[in-house]
Amino acid sequence: MPETIIAMHNVSFDYKGGTQALKAVSLSVAAGEFVAVAGRNGSGKTTLTRLTMALIKPVGGVIKVCEKDITSCCPADMARRIGYVFQNPDRQIFRNTVVAEVAYGPEQIGFTKAETVKAVAEALAMTGLTSLAEAYPRTLTRGQKQKVAIASALAMRPEVLILDEPTSGQDPWETQTLMKLLTELNGRGMTIILVTHDMELIAGYASRVVVLSEGRKVFDGLPSSLFGGDYNVAEWGLALPTAAFLARKLKVAGESPADLDGLVNSLYRKLRTGGECHA
Ligand SMILES: Nc1ncnc2c1ncn2[C@@H]1O[C@H](COP(=O)(O)OP(=O)(O)OP(=O)(O)O)[C@@H](O)[C@H]1O
């Protein structure tokens, strides 16, 4: 059985001012999963990821990362295990060259010079940034900056990569390139947690989806179960991906192809294996 990397038990969090952002959420993520976290604005997605990084502490419940209670951990401790990519890459880029930026994390967590050079070169190669190593990060496109943020996380050799809305503000080409990279990383064993509002990405790439609504976990399962079932996803602020939308329309219209489930599944397979939308 795959190792459990993140385990949350009855985790709650309140912001000052009284907002109950998370209410008794339990969640466990195993090594190698590609988990999407979805939910309407304000449902608690970012709070969940920030708790995992020990950027904030729960008011109730327990969070374990690799079986260790992280209550007394600081974000620097977590960075060795979990790479965190913020929604806005500008928030985490501040050095003058890409190579220096990507080296920052390994330097901070005590890699030797030789280890840092090796880790940075590998991270740049993995993200396709080698030719931009000496570029000034501020002049890069948003997609390239996002890759710098990912390379910075990868250089610390984490086991998990958490990305908060990484495709927001990106064009379709940048989105596809990013998703291809995440799929490759996942194929090499990296656990991915992707916070997203994009249901097509969830249908096309995630192996599991967790839905939050008003701070509670309301769904945890396969994307095909979420979209192919009778859930009223609109109630949770979600829209159906195109394949599921069409299948439901057919059903409502009484057009019952002999094997509707088969149709939905083959559409998902098409998306997952690189259909036109997800080359
Ligand atoms: N720093 C803060 N201070 C007070 N309340 C906050 C703070 N950050 C978030 N909240 C509130 O906590 C709740 C959960 O916010 P959170 O950012 O976790 O949601 P989200 O699902 O990530 O939303 P989005 O999709 O808009 O990023 C919301 O009601 C939000 O207004």
The ligand as an SDF file (V2000), in Angstrom:
LIG
                    3D

 31 33  0  0  0  0  0  0  0  0999 V2000
   -6.2230   36.5060    6.0790 N   0  0  0  0  0  0  0  0  0  0  0  0
   -7.5310   36.3030    6.2490 C   0  0  0  0  0  0  0  0  0  0  0  0
   -8.1920   36.9560    7.2330 N   0  0  0  0  0  0  0  0  0  0  0  0
   -9.5210   36.7560    7.4300 C   0  0  0  0  0  0  0  0  0  0  0  0
  -10.2710   35.9090    6.6980 N   0  0  0  0  0  0  0  0  0  0  0  0
   -9.6640   35.2430    5.7130 C   0  0  0  0  0  0  0  0  0  0  0  0
   -8.2590   35.4120    5.4370 C   0  0  0  0  0  0  0  0  0  0  0  0
   -7.9290   34.5990    4.3960 N   0  0  0  0  0  0  0  0  0  0  0  0
   -9.0660   33.9610    4.0320 C   0  0  0  0  0  0  0  0  0  0  0  0
  -10.0900   34.3560    4.8210 N   0  0  0  0  0  0  0  0  0  0  0  0
  -11.4710   33.8690    4.7510 C   0  0  0  0  0  0  0  0  0  0  0  0
  -11.4430   32.4680    5.0120 O   0  0  0  0  0  0  0  0  0  0  0  0
  -12.3330   31.7820    4.1410 C   0  0  0  0  0  0  0  0  0  0  0  0
  -11.5680   30.7460    3.3350 C   0  0  0  0  0  0  0  0  0  0  0  0
  -10.6410   31.4280    2.5090 O   0  0  0  0  0  0  0  0  0  0  0  0
   -9.6500   30.6760    1.5200 P   0  0  0  0  0  0  0  0  0  0  0  0
   -8.7460   31.7100    0.9450 O   0  0  0  0  0  0  0  0  0  0  0  0
   -9.0580   29.5340    2.2120 O   0  0  0  0  0  0  0  0  0  0  0  0
  -10.6590   30.1590    0.4130 O   0  0  0  0  0  0  0  0  0  0  0  0
  -10.3620   29.6640   -1.0810 P   0  0  0  0  0  0  0  0  0  0  0  0
  -11.2690   28.5260   -1.2880 O   0  0  0  0  0  0  0  0  0  0  0  0
   -8.9140   29.4440   -1.2490 O   0  0  0  0  0  0  0  0  0  0  0  0
  -10.8340   30.9100   -1.9300 O   0  0  0  0  0  0  0  0  0  0  0  0
  -10.2950   31.4040   -3.3980 P   0  0  0  0  0  0  0  0  0  0  0  0
  -10.7730   30.4040   -4.3780 O   0  0  0  0  0  0  0  0  0  0  0  0
  -10.9660   32.7520   -3.5410 O   0  0  0  0  0  0  0  0  0  0  0  0
   -8.7930   31.5130   -3.3180 O   0  0  0  0  0  0  0  0  0  0  0  0
  -13.0170   32.8550    3.3090 C   0  0  0  0  0  0  0  0  0  0  0  0
  -14.2310   33.2110    3.9340 O   0  0  0  0  0  0  0  0  0  0  0  0
  -12.0510   34.0190    3.3550 C   0  0  0  0  0  0  0  0  0  0  0  0
  -12.7150   35.2510    3.2080 O   0  0  0  0  0  0  0  0  0  0  0  0
  1  2  1  0
  2  3  1  0
  2  7  2  0
  3  4  2  0
  4  5  1  0
  5  6  2  0
  6  7  1  0
  6 10  1  0
  7  8  1  0
  8  9  2  0
  9 10  1  0
 10 11  1  0
 11 12  1  0
 11 30  1  0
 12 13  1  0
 13 14  1  0
 13 28  1  0
 14 15  1  0
 15 16  1  0
 16 17  2  0
 16 18  1  0
 16 19  1  0
 19 20  1  0
 20 21  2  0
 20 22  1  0
 20 23  1  0
 23 24  1  0
 24 25  2  0
 24 26  1  0
 24 27  1  0
 28 29  1  0
 28 30  1  0
 30 31  1  0
M  END
$$$$
